[in-house]
């Protein structure tokens, strides 16, 4: 099929006969039904989607028909698929009717698809697909026209009810929750936590199945979103602002823009530093309240079964503790505002998006170690051991550590290495490490032999 047989969206006109459009799906709504006025007792079904065929042009498409046709058509493609639309009706937009609930498009027209006259199928034209695929990463609005999460929080209730563009990274994705309304209609809801360089957590709520399915494919802490036309409202339950995906919203995943690239770099380094983990509320759990004891294999198994963070105690040997590495690998200086590492001269932050770049630089220095724990069931690798926990565990400050000789650092290492310790940990599922989990040490000390024996006996009884 030759690419030149397609009509460009920018050239569409109601006078065209049998137009054929190739585009990539950038937005899609759920199937809905309405009573058919012409056939009393039956329903008409419909859903909408938005297709793009060039960096600047995209158009809304509405499909109408019976239950079987519409649900079958809707299930045949999704956001990110390339499709060919044959013989749609090209109609002028009506901003006073249905079009006001659709995404804003540069086209003067909209396309109508029906079973009797039109056909929508997945595109098999390789040249067309290669041309269309990059368009999925181009926002439908000016890439510089967005609010930061800090702007939204600062404006507060003044933005209540407005529709704006947002650029943010995905921090976490909640579980989809089902509900039934008072009139027995079934619904669903999913909440995504966003973050950027100004706000560590901000809620984005999705009600539409199509939006929820898109969100469930994303990788937290590795995804940036440009959300065009998100509705902002004041959430009285949270006593704060929240964003909602609606029928006008178009979400661009990992946009190909400078602003998104900078935010992606920020999110990646912030995630690797563990600073995002420190923002999680579960980290506020007091160490004294943690009582569940696990072997290493039990920690790994529970992390695979449980997507949420949890806490526990493990009696394990420290099998890797690189205290005799170069000091720069043991102690790091980070910006107090964004947790990025400081530059080599310790005079500025390496993060181009740091909210404090125009202010006097403020940094903190502390231990920043990755240690391995091993017991008879396996090894937990690359566990984060940072100040102030590391200072208490090692029994020295960073200043005292830097004054030690190489022999003294090695002696300190062997004081702990291959010794059984009582380790309090926070376990977080993670896609960034091979084991699938990230561990943060909350407390660590040499284990009391009697206490170890007691817990080993209890473990053997459970087995």
C-alpha positions in Angstrom: 0.0 0.0 0.0 1.6 3.3 -1.1 2.0 6.0 1.5 0.9 8.7 -1.0 -2.6 7.2 -1.1 -3.3 8.6 2.4 -5.0 11.9 2.9 -3.1 14.2 5.3 -5.2 15.3 8.3 -4.3 18.9 7.4 -5.9 18.5 4.0 -9.2 16.8 5.0 -12.4 18.4 3.8 -16.1 17.4 3.8 -16.1 17.4 0.0 -13.6 14.5 -0.2 -14.9 11.2 -1.5 -13.7 8.0 0.2 -10.8 9.5 2.1 -8.2 7.2 3.6 -6.2 8.4 6.7 -3.2 6.8 8.4 -2.3 7.9 11.9 -1.2 6.9 15.3 -3.6 6.7 18.2 -2.7 9.3 20.8 -5.9 9.2 22.9 -8.9 7.0 23.4 -12.1 6.9 25.5 -14.2 4.1 26.9 -17.2 2.7 25.1 -20.5 4.3 26.2 -24.1 3.5 25.3 -27.2 5.7 24.9 -30.9 4.8 24.3 -31.6 4.8 20.5 -34.3 7.4 19.8 -35.2 5.7 16.5 -35.4 2.2 17.8 -37.1 2.3 21.2 -35.8 -0.3 23.6 -32.3 -0.6 22.0 -29.0 1.2 22.7 -26.5 2.9 20.5 -22.8 2.4 21.4 -20.0 4.9 20.8 -16.4 5.6 21.7 -13.8 8.2 20.6 -10.2 8.3 19.7 -7.6 10.8 18.5 -5.2 10.2 15.6 -2.1 12.1 14.6 -0.3 11.9 11.3 2.3 14.8 11.6 3.9 16.8 14.3 1.3 19.6 14.1 -1.9 17.9 13.0 -4.3 15.5 14.7 -8.0 14.9 14.7 -10.8 13.4 16.8 -12.7 10.3 15.5 -16.0 9.1 16.8 -17.3 5.6 16.1 -21.1 4.7 16.3 -22.8 1.4 16.0 -24.3 -1.6 17.8 -22.8 -3.3 20.8 -20.9 -6.0 18.9 -19.4 -3.6 16.3 -18.3 -0.9 18.7 -16.9 -3.2 21.5 -15.1 -5.3 18.8 -13.7 -2.2 17.1 -12.6 -0.7 20.5 -10.8 -3.8 21.5 -8.9 -4.1 18.2 -6.5 -1.2 18.9 -5.2 1.0 21.6 -3.1 4.1 22.3 0.2 3.8 20.5 -1.2 1.7 17.6 -1.0 2.9 14.0 -4.3 2.6 12.2 -5.8 3.2 8.7 -9.3 4.8 8.6 -11.1 4.2 5.4 -14.1 6.3 4.2 -14.9 8.2 7.4 -17.4 11.0 7.2 -15.6 14.3 7.4 -17.8 16.7 9.4 -17.3 20.2 10.8 -16.7 20.4 14.5 -19.6 21.6 16.7 -18.0 23.2 19.8 -21.5 23.6 21.4 -22.2 19.8 21.4 -20.0 16.7 21.8 -16.8 18.3 20.6 -16.5 20.4 23.8 -15.9 17.1 25.6 -13.2 15.9 23.2 -9.5 16.9 23.0 -8.8 20.2 21.5 -7.4 19.7 17.9 -6.0 22.1 15.3 -8.3 20.6 12.6 -11.6 22.3 11.7 -13.2 18.9 11.3 -13.9 15.6 13.1 -14.3 12.1 11.6 -17.3 9.8 12.1 -17.0 6.1 11.6 -19.9 3.7 11.2 -20.0 -0.1 10.4 -22.0 0.4 7.2 -19.7 2.9 5.5 -16.3 2.9 7.2 -13.4 0.7 8.2 -10.7 1.0 10.8 -7.8 -1.5 10.8 -4.3 -1.7 12.1 -1.7 -0.3 9.7 0.5 -2.9 8.0 2.4 -0.3 5.9 6.0 -0.4 7.3 7.0 2.9 5.8 3.9 4.6 7.3 4.4 3.0 10.7 8.1 4.1 10.8 6.9 7.6 10.0 4.1 7.7 12.5 5.7 6.0 15.6 7.9 8.9 16.6 4.8 11.2 16.8 3.6 9.4 19.9 6.4 11.2 21.9 5.4 14.7 20.7 3.1 16.7 23.0 -0.1 18.1 21.5 0.6 21.4 23.2 3.6 23.7 23.2 6.3 21.8 25.2 7.0 24.9 27.2 3.4 25.6 28.1 2.9 23.7 31.3 2.6 24.2 35.1 5.1 22.6 37.4 3.7 20.8 40.4 5.1 23.6 42.5 3.2 26.1 40.5 0.0 24.2 41.1 0.6 23.9 44.8 1.5 27.6 45.1 -1.6 28.8 43.3 -3.7 26.4 45.3 -7.5 26.9 45.1 -7.1 29.7 42.5 -6.6 26.9 40.0 -9.7 24.9 41.2 -11.8 23.8 38.2 -9.2 24.9 35.6 -7.8 22.8 32.8 -4.1 23.1 32.4 -1.0 21.3 31.0 1.3 19.5 33.5 4.8 18.0 33.1 5.8 15.6 35.8 7.4 12.2 36.4 5.7 9.1 37.7 6.5 8.2 41.3 4.1 5.3 41.9 1.1 3.7 40.5 -1.7 2.5 42.8 -4.0 -0.4 42.4 -7.2 -0.1 40.4 -10.2 0.0 42.7 -13.7 -1.0 41.5 -16.9 0.5 42.8 -20.7 0.5 42.2 -22.6 3.7 42.1 -26.0 4.2 43.7 -27.7 3.6 40.4 -25.8 0.3 40.1 -23.3 1.5 37.4 -19.9 -0.1 37.8 -16.8 2.1 37.8 -13.1 2.1 38.5 -10.5 4.4 39.9 -6.7 4.5 39.8 -4.4 7.0 41.5 -0.9 7.8 40.3 1.6 9.8 42.3 3.6 12.3 40.3 6.7 14.3 41.3 9.1 16.9 39.8 11.9 19.0 41.1 9.6 21.2 43.2 7.1 18.7 44.7 7.9 15.1 45.9 4.3 13.7 45.6 1.2 14.9 43.8 -2.0 12.9 43.0 -3.3 12.2 39.4 -6.6 10.4 39.4 -7.9 8.3 36.5 -11.5 7.1 36.1 -11.5 5.9 32.5 -10.4 2.3 31.7 -8.4 3.4 28.7 -6.4 5.9 30.8 -6.0 3.4 33.6 -4.7 0.8 31.1 -2.1 3.3 29.8 -1.0 4.1 33.4 -0.6 0.5 34.3 2.0 0.0 31.5 4.3 2.8 32.9 7.4 2.2 34.9 7.5 4.3 38.1 10.5 6.6 38.5 11.5 6.0 34.9 8.6 7.8 33.1 7.9 11.4 32.4 4.4 12.6 31.3 3.2 15.7 29.5 -0.5 15.8 30.5 -2.4 18.1 28.2 -5.6 19.5 29.6 -5.7 17.9 33.0 -8.4 19.1 35.3 -7.2 20.7 38.5 -9.4 20.7 41.6 -9.2 21.1 45.3 -9.5 17.8 47.2 -11.1 18.6 50.5 -10.3 15.1 51.8 -6.6 15.7 51.3 -6.9 19.4 51.9 -4.8 19.9 48.8 -4.8 20.1 45.0 -5.2 17.1 42.7 -5.2 16.5 38.9 -7.7 14.4 37.1 -7.6 12.8 33.6 -10.8 13.6 31.7 -12.2 13.1 28.2 -10.2 16.1 26.9 -6.9 14.9 28.3 -4.1 13.7 26.0 -1.1 12.1 27.8 2.3 12.0 26.1 4.6 9.4 27.6 8.3 10.3 27.7 8.0 13.4 25.5 10.8 14.1 23.0 11.4 17.6 24.4 14.3 19.4 26.2 12.1 20.0 29.3 11.1 16.4 29.6 14.7 15.2 29.1 15.9 17.4 31.9 13.1 16.1 34.2 13.9 12.5 33.2 17.6 12.9 34.1 16.5 14.4 37.5 14.1 11.6 38.2 16.7 8.9 37.3 19.4 10.3 39.5 16.9 11.0 42.3 15.7 7.5 42.2 19.2 6.0 42.1 20.1 8.2 45.1 17.3 6.7 47.2 16.0 10.2 47.9 12.5 9.2 46.6 12.4 6.3 49.0 13.1 8.6 51.9 10.0 10.6 51.0 7.7 7.6 51.4 5.6 7.8 54.5 6.3 4.2 55.5 9.9 5.2 56.2 8.5 7.1 59.3 7.9 3.8 61.1 9.8 3.7 64.3 12.5 1.0 64.4 11.3 -0.2 67.8 7.9 -1.0 66.3 9.4 -3.4 63.7 9.2 -7.0 65.0 8.7 -9.4 62.0 11.8 -11.5 61.4 12.7 -12.8 57.9 15.4 -14.9 56.2 16.9 -13.3 53.1 14.8 -15.6 50.9 11.6 -14.7 52.7 12.3 -11.0 52.2 12.7 -11.6 48.5 9.6 -13.8 48.2 7.4 -11.3 50.1 8.7 -8.4 47.9 7.7 -10.4 44.8 4.2 -11.0 46.2 3.7 -7.6 47.7 4.0 -4.4 45.6 4.0 -2.2 48.7 7.0 -1.3 50.9 7.3 -3.4 54.1 9.6 -3.6 57.1 11.4 -6.5 58.8 14.4 -7.7 60.7 17.0 -10.2 59.4 19.8 -11.9 61.2 22.5 -12.0 58.5 26.2 -11.7 57.9 27.6 -8.6 56.2 29.3 -10.2 53.2 30.2 -7.0 51.4 31.3 -3.7 53.1 33.7 -1.6 51.0 35.0 0.8 53.7 38.5 0.6 52.3 37.4 2.0 48.9 38.3 5.5 48.0 36.6 8.0 50.4 34.5 9.5 47.5 32.8 6.1 47.2 32.0 5.9 50.9 31.1 9.5 51.7 29.1 11.7 49.4 28.1 15.3 49.5 24.5 16.0 48.3 22.4 19.1 47.7 20.0 19.7 50.6 17.2 20.7 48.3 17.1 18.0 45.6 19.5 15.3 47.0 21.7 15.3 43.8 25.4 15.0 44.3 27.4 18.2 44.5 30.0 19.1 41.9 33.6 18.1 42.4 34.5 21.4 44.0 31.4 21.1 46.3 30.3 24.6 45.3 27.2 23.8 43.3 24.5 21.2 42.5 24.9 18.9 39.4 21.1 19.0 38.9 20.1 21.5 36.2 16.5 21.5 37.5 17.4 22.0 41.2 14.9 24.5 42.6 17.7 26.2 44.5 20.2 26.8 41.6 19.7 30.6 41.9 20.2 30.5 45.7 23.2 30.0 47.9 24.3 26.4 47.7 23.5 24.3 50.7 24.8 20.7 51.0 25.1 17.8 53.5 27.8 15.2 53.7 27.2 11.7 54.9 28.0 8.0 54.4 26.5 6.5 51.2 27.3 2.8 51.1 25.9 -0.3 49.3 26.3 -3.4 51.4 25.4 -7.1 50.9 23.7 -9.3 53.6 23.9 -13.1 53.5 22.3 -15.9 55.5 21.8 -19.6 54.9 19.1 -18.9 52.3 20.8 -16.4 50.1 22.2 -12.9 49.6 20.5 -9.5 49.6 22.7 -7.3 47.4 23.3 -3.5 47.2 21.4 -2.5 50.4 21.6 1.2 51.1 23.4 2.1 54.3 23.4 5.9 54.7 23.9 8.5 57.4 22.8 8.8 60.1 22.2 5.1 60.4 25.7 4.3 59.0 27.4 6.6 61.6 25.6 4.8 64.5 26.4 1.4 63.0 30.1 2.1 62.4 30.5 4.1 65.5 32.2 7.1 63.9 31.3 10.3 62.1 32.3 11.1 58.5 35.0 13.5 59.8 36.5 10.8 62.0 36.4 8.3 59.1 38.2 10.6 56.7 41.0 11.0 59.2 41.6 7.2 59.5 44.5 5.5 57.8 43.9 2.8 55.2 44.9 0.1 57.7 42.4 1.5 60.2 39.6 1.5 57.6 40.4 -2.1 56.7 40.3 -3.0 60.4 36.9 -1.3 60.8 35.7 -3.3 57.8 36.7 -6.6 59.3 35.1 -5.8 62.5 31.7 -6.2 60.7 32.5 -8.3 57.7 31.3 -11.9 58.1 29.8 -11.1 61.5 26.2 -11.9 62.1 24.2 -8.7 62.6 20.7 -7.7 63.5 19.5 -5.6 60.6 16.3 -3.6 60.4 15.4 -3.0 56.8 12.7 -1.4 54.6 12.1 -3.4 51.4 10.8 -1.8 48.3 10.0 -3.5 45.0 12.2 -2.1 42.2 12.6 -2.5 38.5 16.1 -1.0 38.6 17.9 -3.9 40.1 18.2 -7.5 39.0 16.8 -8.9 42.2 13.6 -6.9 41.8 13.9 -5.3 45.3 15.7 -2.4 46.9 16.6 -2.6 50.6 17.2 0.4 52.9 19.0 -0.2 56.2 17.1 1.5 59.1 19.4 0.1 61.9 22.3 -2.3 62.1 24.3 -3.7 65.0 26.2 -6.9 65.9 23.7 -9.5 66.9 23.5 -11.0 70.4 24.3 -14.8 70.1 21.4 -15.7 72.5 18.9 -13.7 70.6 20.1 -15.3 67.3 19.7 -18.8 68.8 16.2 -18.0 70.0 15.0 -16.8 66.6 16.7 -19.7 64.8 14.8 -22.1 67.0 11.6 -20.3 66.3 12.3 -20.4 62.6 13.0 -24.2 62.7 9.7 -24.7 64.5 7.8 -22.9 61.7 9.5 -25.1 59.2 
